[in-house]
Amino acid sequence: MTAPWDAIDRYVVISTDTHAGADLYDYKPYLPARLHDDFDGWATAYSSPFDDLIVATANRNWDHQLRISEMDADGVAAEVLLPNTVPPFFPTTPNITISLPRTRAEFEKRWAGVQAHNRWQVDFCALAPARRRGLIQIFPNDIDLACEEIRWGAGQECFGGVLIPAVSPGDPQVAPLFHTRYEPIWALCAELDLTVVQHAGAGSPEMPMDQPASNAVLITEMALWAQRTLGHLILAGVFERYPALRFVPTEQGTLWVQQQLMMLDAMVPTMRTEAHNRTYGMFGGSSVDEMTMLPSEYAKRNCYLASELTPYDAAMIDYLGADHIMWGSDYPHEEGFAPHSTLALRWALHNRTEQECRKILAGNAARLYRFDLDALAPVAARIGPTVAEVATPLGDTGYRAPAAFGYRPFEGGLALKRLAPERG
């Protein structure tokens, strides 16, 4: 008998940020038969803009045995799946994953593609039911269809939450997420006890993509637009109405959260009607007046962060508490921590207590995404990093970059085996 997950001398490690998807033509069986001819035409013409979906390493997204073997080698017991490959009928542009459908006709085909991805996840998770959890991917364009898909997904054992995309500022087709039209989604997720997840990624549909800096601006701002959602949900009173709703910004870093909350904590009290503030009072409204807590208090109750942690994230562990932080490897992306996740854990968590590490590496993720820690304990006993190992510091690496895409103090990258630059 394996000892309980929090008593063995190794950590159960759950990566709350990994990416997966089917090989392009493997999506076809999951589409309605009426779209098969259209799919064949689209797939024949499609050309992926991403190297990691073309080179030999692309099969890491869908090859079950390869994926499990690399998880074992990396000390990762379980994973939460976010999309990576291209669902049917998505466009060929660098921002395929962050642009929402613009017309009803485009929406109907891309919605069928998203549903195909969701149904593929059911089968892929079934290959390792204790070690994988999927996310029910939805579009915010059609609330009724989104709720139908959430209810369907809740009936499957493999899903741990709902993935809702960020909405770009000024999007002419889709309302921002503070809009009351999304109330059925928040209510349903609260009713079904499903975690709401939002990955980094949003681009303005009006941004010109023909300029020398266009792609650079797109990639550097991907997280910025998604980070607006936390404030939107707080100001819209979503967490006031649904105190048990869980919201997880993913792969957006952590350091932005405290600054945003400090600003909201300073401004919201002055916006209340009862404050009689002549300047800020005009910017309040009923949702602000109905808030019974400070914005930071909502975040510390309802918000959880999933990120590739670095030593610089220690401030957020202290601010939100270890109960609200989760770790992710970003597998199989080359900027992620795999295949050196244990080194990454030593880098970020060597000076945290064992109790904190167990929460950050597994306990929180199990609670939010419905993993069975007793089922994962034997896996971790075989492959997990030891408690002593994670507590061993790397020493001074000379690296100071805190950003999620900052240089690592170790060889990184599965696809290209990219090395960090030499220290000067």
Backbone torsions as a table, in degrees:
resi	resn	phi	psi	omega
1	MET	NA	129.7	176.0
2	THR	-77.4	139.8	177.5
3	ALA	-63.9	161.6	177.0
4	PRO	-54.3	154.7	-173.7
5	TRP	-57.0	-30.7	-177.7
6	ASP	-98.2	14.8	178.2
7	ALA	-120.9	-16.3	178.5
8	ILE	-71.1	163.0	-176.3
9	ASP	-85.0	10.4	176.5
10	ARG	-124.4	158.2	177.6
11	TYR	-90.6	136.7	162.5
12	VAL	-75.2	123.8	-179.2
13	VAL	-114.1	119.7	175.3
14	ILE	-113.6	118.7	175.7
15	SER	-84.9	117.2	-178.9
16	THR	-90.6	9.4	177.1
17	ASP	-143.7	86.8	168.7
18	THR	-128.9	164.1	-174.6
19	HIS	-126.7	141.8	-177.9
20	ALA	-155.6	163.3	176.5
21	GLY	178.6	167.0	-178.1
22	ALA	-79.3	156.1	167.1
23	ASP	-61.8	149.1	-167.2
24	LEU	-49.4	-53.9	-174.8
25	TYR	-75.1	-14.1	178.9
26	ASP	-74.1	-9.4	175.3
27	TYR	-76.9	-21.8	-171.7
28	LYS	-55.7	-44.4	-179.1
29	PRO	-62.7	-18.0	-178.5
30	TYR	-91.1	-1.9	178.4
31	LEU	-93.7	153.5	171.9
32	PRO	-59.3	144.3	-177.5
33	ALA	-58.1	-30.6	-178.4
34	ARG	-65.1	-18.0	-179.1
35	LEU	-101.3	1.0	-174.9
36	HIS	-62.6	-42.3	179.0
37	ASP	-65.5	-42.2	177.0
38	ASP	-62.2	-39.6	179.0
39	PHE	-63.0	-43.8	179.9
40	ASP	-58.7	-42.5	178.5
41	GLY	-65.1	-42.6	179.1
42	TRP	-66.1	-46.2	-176.1
43	ALA	-64.6	-36.7	179.8
44	THR	-64.5	-36.6	-177.6
45	ALA	-88.0	-13.2	-171.7
46	TYR	-72.3	140.4	175.5
47	SER	-133.8	117.1	-176.1
48	SER	-70.9	135.1	176.8
49	PRO	-83.7	-2.4	-172.6
50	PHE	-109.2	126.0	179.6
51	ASP	-59.1	-38.0	-173.7
52	ASP	-74.2	-2.0	173.3
53	LEU	-107.1	6.0	179.9
54	ILE	-117.4	-42.8	-175.7
55	VAL	-69.7	175.0	-173.4
56	ALA	-62.1	-20.6	-178.4
57	THR	-80.8	-2.7	-177.6
58	ALA	-58.7	-30.0	-176.1
59	ASN	-68.6	-6.2	173.0
60	ARG	-62.3	-21.1	-179.8
61	ASN	-73.5	-27.1	-171.8
62	TRP	-135.6	-9.9	-179.2
63	ASP	-81.0	102.8	-173.8
64	HIS	-58.0	-51.2	-175.8
65	GLN	-64.0	-42.7	178.0
66	LEU	-62.4	-43.6	-178.1
67	ARG	-62.8	-45.2	179.4
68	ILE	-63.7	-41.7	-179.1
69	SER	-64.0	-37.1	179.5
70	GLU	-76.7	-31.1	172.3
71	MET	-63.0	-45.2	179.9
72	ASP	-60.1	-45.7	-178.7
73	ALA	-65.0	-27.1	-177.6
74	ASP	-92.8	-2.1	178.5
75	GLY	78.8	17.9	-177.0
76	VAL	-100.2	119.9	-175.4
77	ALA	-82.8	-30.4	-175.0
78	ALA	-155.0	164.6	-174.9
79	GLU	-146.3	149.2	170.6
80	VAL	-103.0	128.3	-173.2
81	LEU	-93.9	126.8	168.7
82	LEU	-114.1	155.9	-176.3
83	PRO	-62.9	152.7	174.6
84	ASN	-143.4	-52.1	178.5
85	THR	-73.6	176.3	-170.3
86	VAL	-94.1	114.5	175.7
87	PRO	-66.5	158.0	-179.4
88	PRO	-53.8	139.0	172.1
89	PHE	75.0	10.3	174.8
90	PHE	-77.9	153.7	-176.7
91	PRO	-76.3	162.8	177.0
92	THR	-95.3	83.2	176.2
93	THR	-146.2	159.0	179.1
94	PRO	-62.9	-18.7	-178.9
95	ASN	-107.0	35.1	-178.2
96	ILE	-58.6	-35.4	-174.2
97	THR	-85.1	-6.4	-172.9
98	ILE	-124.3	5.3	176.6
99	SER	-106.7	131.9	-179.3
100	LEU	-88.0	156.9	178.8
101	PRO	-58.6	142.9	-175.0
102	ARG	-100.3	-25.3	-179.4
103	THR	-128.3	165.5	179.0
104	ARG	-65.1	-39.0	179.7
105	ALA	-64.0	-42.4	177.5
106	GLU	-65.1	-41.8	179.7
107	PHE	-59.3	-45.5	-174.4
108	GLU	-61.3	-40.2	178.8
109	LYS	-73.9	-43.9	-179.7
110	ARG	-68.1	-31.5	175.3
111	TRP	-63.8	-40.7	175.6
112	ALA	-62.0	-35.7	177.1
113	GLY	-66.6	-41.1	176.8
114	VAL	-64.6	-41.8	177.8
115	GLN	-63.8	-37.2	176.2
116	ALA	-61.6	-41.6	177.7
117	HIS	-63.2	-43.0	178.9
118	ASN	-60.1	-41.4	-178.9
119	ARG	-73.9	-31.5	172.0
120	TRP	-62.8	-39.3	179.2
121	GLN	-58.5	-37.8	180.0
122	VAL	-57.3	-46.9	-178.7
123	ASP	-71.6	-37.0	-178.7
124	PHE	-69.2	-41.4	177.6
125	CYS	-66.0	-32.1	-179.4
126	ALA	-64.0	-19.9	177.0
127	LEU	-72.3	-20.7	177.6
128	ALA	-149.4	68.2	-168.4
129	PRO	-62.0	-28.6	178.8
130	ALA	-81.3	-19.8	-169.5
131	ARG	-107.9	-2.7	-178.8
132	ARG	-133.9	143.4	168.0
133	ARG	-134.4	133.6	176.1
134	GLY	-94.4	175.7	175.1
135	LEU	-124.3	138.4	179.2
136	ILE	-77.5	105.7	-178.4
137	GLN	-81.7	132.6	178.5
138	ILE	-133.4	164.2	168.0
139	PHE	-107.2	146.0	178.2
140	PRO	-84.0	1.8	-175.7
141	ASN	-66.1	-41.0	-175.8
142	ASP	-125.0	106.9	-173.4
143	ILE	-66.9	-41.6	-178.7
144	ASP	-62.2	-45.4	179.0
145	LEU	-66.1	-37.9	178.0
146	ALA	-61.2	-44.1	-180.0
147	CYS	-66.8	-37.7	175.7
148	GLU	-60.1	-42.3	-179.3
149	GLU	-68.3	-37.8	177.9
150	ILE	-63.7	-43.6	178.3
151	ARG	-63.9	-40.5	175.8
152	TRP	-60.5	-48.0	-178.1
153	GLY	-62.9	-35.1	179.3
154	ALA	-63.7	-22.9	178.0
155	GLY	-82.3	-7.1	176.3
156	GLN	-95.2	148.8	-177.8
157	GLU	-81.0	-12.7	-168.8
158	CYS	-89.6	-14.9	-172.4
159	PHE	-92.0	138.2	179.6
160	GLY	-110.4	-4.6	-178.3
161	GLY	-179.1	-172.9	-177.8
162	VAL	-120.2	129.6	178.9
163	LEU	-101.6	113.5	179.4
164	ILE	-115.1	129.7	-177.1
165	PRO	-73.8	157.3	172.8
166	ALA	-70.4	151.4	176.8
167	VAL	-107.5	127.7	-177.9
168	SER	-66.2	150.0	176.4
169	PRO	-65.0	133.7	178.0
170	GLY	72.3	18.5	178.9
171	ASP	-59.5	123.9	-175.0
172	PRO	-76.3	-13.1	-175.5
173	GLN	-107.7	-29.2	-172.0
174	VAL	-123.7	129.1	-178.1
175	ALA	-71.0	150.0	177.0
176	PRO	-62.7	158.7	-171.6
177	LEU	-73.4	-3.6	173.0
178	PHE	-85.9	-1.2	-177.7
179	HIS	-70.3	145.8	-179.0
180	THR	-68.5	-13.9	179.8
181	ARG	-63.4	-20.9	-178.1
182	TYR	-87.5	0.7	-178.2
183	GLU	-53.7	-41.0	178.8
184	PRO	-60.9	-31.8	179.0
185	ILE	-69.4	-47.1	-179.7
186	TRP	-63.7	-42.0	-179.5
187	ALA	-63.3	-40.9	-178.4
188	LEU	-69.3	-42.3	178.1
189	CYS	-63.2	-38.7	176.3
190	ALA	-66.1	-42.6	-179.9
191	GLU	-62.2	-41.4	-176.7
192	LEU	-90.6	0.5	179.3
193	ASP	58.3	46.3	179.4
194	LEU	-107.3	131.5	178.5
195	THR	-70.9	135.4	176.6
196	VAL	-92.8	124.6	-176.3
197	VAL	-118.9	141.7	173.5
198	GLN	-138.3	118.2	178.7
199	HIS	-84.1	155.3	175.2
200	ALA	-56.9	142.8	175.2
201	GLY	140.0	109.5	171.4
202	ALA	-164.9	137.9	176.8
203	GLY	-133.0	147.0	179.8
204	SER	-71.8	128.0	178.7
205	PRO	-66.3	-16.9	-179.5
206	GLU	-95.3	-2.6	-177.2
207	MET	-72.0	128.9	178.0
208	PRO	-67.4	131.3	-178.6
209	MET	-105.5	15.9	-178.1
210	ASP	-109.0	13.9	-178.0
211	GLN	-101.1	155.2	-178.8
212	PRO	-56.2	-31.5	-177.5
213	ALA	-96.4	1.2	-171.3
214	SER	-56.8	-53.2	-177.1
215	ASN	-67.4	-35.2	178.7
216	ALA	-65.1	-41.8	176.9
217	VAL	-64.3	-42.1	-179.2
218	LEU	-57.5	-50.8	-174.2
219	ILE	-71.3	-35.3	-178.3
220	THR	-77.2	-18.5	179.4
221	GLU	-102.0	0.6	-176.1
222	MET	-54.3	-43.6	-178.8
223	ALA	-76.6	-30.0	-173.9
224	LEU	-61.5	-44.6	-177.1
225	TRP	-69.7	-35.9	178.1
226	ALA	-66.5	-31.5	-178.0
227	GLN	-66.4	-17.0	177.4
228	ARG	-67.1	-24.0	-172.5
229	THR	-63.1	-36.9	-179.7
230	LEU	-57.5	-50.2	178.6
231	GLY	-64.0	-37.1	179.6
232	HIS	-62.1	-44.3	-179.2
233	LEU	-67.5	-37.0	178.1
234	ILE	-65.8	-51.2	-176.2
235	LEU	-67.6	-27.6	178.0
236	ALA	-80.7	-2.0	177.5
237	GLY	75.9	16.7	-178.3
238	VAL	-62.2	-43.7	-178.6
239	PHE	-75.6	-22.5	173.7
240	GLU	-68.0	-43.3	-178.1
241	ARG	-78.2	-27.8	-176.9
242	TYR	-127.9	77.3	-173.4
243	PRO	-63.7	-19.2	-179.7
244	ALA	-97.3	-1.4	-178.9
245	LEU	-68.4	135.1	-178.9
246	ARG	-108.9	131.6	-179.2
247	PHE	-123.1	129.1	-175.2
248	VAL	-125.4	97.7	166.9
249	PRO	-68.0	129.2	-172.2
250	THR	-122.6	138.6	-179.0
251	GLU	51.5	45.1	175.9
252	GLN	-121.1	9.3	-172.3
253	GLY	73.7	-173.8	-179.5
254	THR	-130.0	-22.8	-167.3
255	LEU	-69.1	-18.4	-179.7
256	TRP	-74.0	-22.6	-169.6
257	VAL	-65.1	-47.6	-176.3
258	GLN	-64.8	-39.3	179.2
259	GLN	-63.5	-43.0	178.8
260	GLN	-62.9	-42.1	-177.7
261	LEU	-70.5	-35.3	176.6
262	MET	-61.2	-41.5	178.2
263	MET	-64.5	-45.0	-179.6
264	LEU	-65.9	-40.2	178.9
265	ASP	-61.8	-33.7	-179.7
266	ALA	-75.7	-36.4	-172.1
267	MET	-90.3	-38.9	-172.5
268	VAL	-59.2	-44.8	-179.9
269	PRO	-59.4	-32.1	-179.5
270	THR	-79.1	-12.4	-179.1
271	MET	-90.1	-11.3	-179.3
272	ARG	-67.9	148.2	178.0
273	THR	-58.6	-39.6	-176.4
274	GLU	-67.9	-16.7	-179.9
275	ALA	-76.1	-19.4	-179.6
276	HIS	51.4	39.8	179.2
277	ASN	-87.6	119.8	-173.3
278	ARG	-69.4	-25.3	-177.8
279	THR	-88.9	-57.7	-173.9
280	TYR	-86.9	-17.6	-178.2
281	GLY	-58.6	-33.0	-178.4
282	MET	-70.2	-12.5	-178.2
283	PHE	-100.9	5.1	179.9
284	GLY	-81.8	-132.5	-178.7
285	GLY	139.8	179.5	-173.5
286	SER	-62.7	-37.2	-177.8
287	SER	-66.9	-36.6	177.6
288	VAL	-69.1	-43.1	-179.8
289	ASP	-62.5	-28.7	-177.7
290	GLU	-83.4	-7.8	-179.8
291	MET	-72.3	129.3	-178.8
292	THR	-104.3	-1.6	-178.7
293	MET	-133.5	163.1	171.9
294	LEU	-71.1	152.3	177.3
295	PRO	-52.8	-41.5	-179.8
296	SER	-64.9	-29.6	178.9
297	GLU	-71.3	-36.3	174.1
298	TYR	-62.9	-44.8	-178.0
299	ALA	-62.5	-40.6	-178.3
300	LYS	-72.1	-14.6	175.8
301	ARG	-98.7	-41.3	-168.9
302	ASN	-106.4	-16.6	-171.1
303	CYS	-105.1	138.4	176.7
304	TYR	-131.4	140.7	-176.9
305	LEU	-110.6	131.1	175.9
306	ALA	-115.3	119.3	-170.9
307	SER	-154.9	158.5	166.0
308	GLU	-74.2	106.3	-172.0
309	LEU	-81.1	142.7	173.1
310	THR	-125.5	173.0	177.2
311	PRO	-57.7	-23.8	-176.7
312	TYR	-74.5	-16.1	179.0
313	ASP	-80.7	-1.9	178.8
314	ALA	-57.4	-34.6	-179.3
315	ALA	-61.9	-37.4	-179.1
316	MET	-77.1	-29.7	173.8
317	ILE	-61.8	-41.5	178.8
318	ASP	-70.3	-35.3	-175.1
319	TYR	-74.9	-52.1	-179.2
320	LEU	-85.6	-25.1	-175.5
321	GLY	97.7	147.8	-178.4
322	ALA	-61.7	-20.9	177.8
323	ASP	-68.0	-11.5	-173.5
324	HIS	-120.7	15.8	-179.5
325	ILE	-122.3	137.4	176.9
326	MET	-132.4	158.9	-174.9
327	TRP	-108.3	148.2	175.0
328	GLY	-142.6	147.5	-178.1
329	SER	-95.9	-19.0	-175.4
330	ASP	66.6	18.9	175.7
331	TYR	-56.7	139.1	2.2
332	PRO	-100.3	23.7	-176.9
333	HIS	-68.4	142.9	-174.9
334	GLU	-68.4	-23.1	177.8
335	GLU	-83.9	1.4	-179.0
336	GLY	-84.2	-176.0	-174.7
337	PHE	-85.6	-28.0	178.7
338	ALA	-63.2	142.1	9.2
339	PRO	-97.4	25.9	-177.9
340	HIS	-121.5	45.5	-175.4
341	SER	-65.7	-34.9	179.5
342	THR	-63.6	-40.5	174.9
343	LEU	-62.1	-39.5	178.8
344	ALA	-62.8	-40.3	178.8
345	LEU	-65.9	-40.7	176.7
346	ARG	-61.5	-40.7	-178.9
347	TRP	-62.1	-43.9	-172.2
348	ALA	-90.9	-32.0	-166.1
349	LEU	-122.1	8.8	-173.9
350	HIS	-61.1	-26.1	-177.8
351	ASN	-103.7	12.7	174.9
352	ARG	-94.7	155.8	-178.6
353	THR	-70.7	160.1	177.7
354	GLU	-59.6	-40.0	179.7
355	GLN	-62.6	-42.7	178.0
356	GLU	-62.7	-44.4	-178.2
357	CYS	-63.0	-40.3	-179.9
358	ARG	-64.0	-35.8	176.6
359	LYS	-67.8	-49.0	-175.0
360	ILE	-66.5	-37.9	-173.9
361	LEU	-87.7	-20.9	-176.9
362	ALA	-152.5	-45.9	-170.9
363	GLY	-58.4	-45.3	-179.6
364	ASN	-66.7	-44.7	-178.7
365	ALA	-63.7	-38.6	178.9
366	ALA	-62.7	-39.7	-179.0
367	ARG	-70.0	-41.1	-174.8
368	LEU	-80.9	-31.5	-172.7
369	TYR	-116.1	8.6	171.3
370	ARG	69.5	42.8	171.5
371	PHE	-88.3	149.3	176.2
372	ASP	-96.6	104.6	-176.3
373	LEU	-66.9	-30.4	176.8
374	ASP	-64.6	-35.5	177.9
375	ALA	-72.7	-27.0	-179.1
376	LEU	-87.3	-17.7	-177.6
377	ALA	-58.2	-45.5	178.4
378	PRO	-63.1	-33.9	177.2
379	VAL	-64.8	-48.2	-179.4
380	ALA	-64.4	-35.2	178.6
381	ALA	-62.5	-23.6	-179.0
382	ARG	-93.1	-38.4	-170.1
383	ILE	-122.2	-16.8	-170.5
384	GLY	-67.7	154.1	173.7
385	PRO	-67.3	144.6	-179.6
386	THR	-75.0	156.4	177.4
387	VAL	-59.6	-42.4	-179.9
388	ALA	-65.0	-36.8	-179.2
389	GLU	-64.4	-47.1	-179.0
390	VAL	-65.5	-29.3	-179.6
391	ALA	-78.1	-3.3	-179.4
392	THR	-90.9	114.2	-177.2
393	PRO	-68.8	155.8	176.4
394	LEU	-78.9	-19.3	-172.1
395	GLY	89.4	-174.7	-177.3
396	ASP	-76.7	110.6	180.0
397	THR	-86.0	-18.5	-176.6
398	GLY	86.4	-1.6	-178.3
399	TYR	-96.1	139.8	-175.3
400	ARG	-126.5	-6.0	-173.0
401	ALA	-70.1	120.1	-178.6
402	PRO	-88.7	-11.6	-172.5
403	ALA	-68.9	156.2	-179.2
404	ALA	-58.7	-29.5	-179.7
405	PHE	-101.3	16.2	179.1
406	GLY	-69.4	164.2	-178.3
407	TYR	-65.9	142.7	-179.6
408	ARG	-94.0	155.1	177.4
409	PRO	-85.8	24.6	-178.5
410	PHE	-157.4	164.6	178.1
411	GLU	-60.2	133.5	-179.1
412	GLY	-130.8	160.4	173.6
413	GLY	100.7	118.5	176.8
414	LEU	-83.6	-40.3	-172.9
415	ALA	-73.5	-47.1	-173.7
416	LEU	-114.0	-3.1	-178.3
417	LYS	49.2	44.8	-178.2
418	ARG	-66.8	140.2	176.4
419	LEU	-100.9	143.2	172.6
420	ALA	-66.9	151.9	-178.8
421	PRO	-62.4	156.7	176.2
422	GLU	-63.2	144.5	174.1
423	ARG	-72.0	138.5	179.0
424	GLY	-82.8	NA	NA
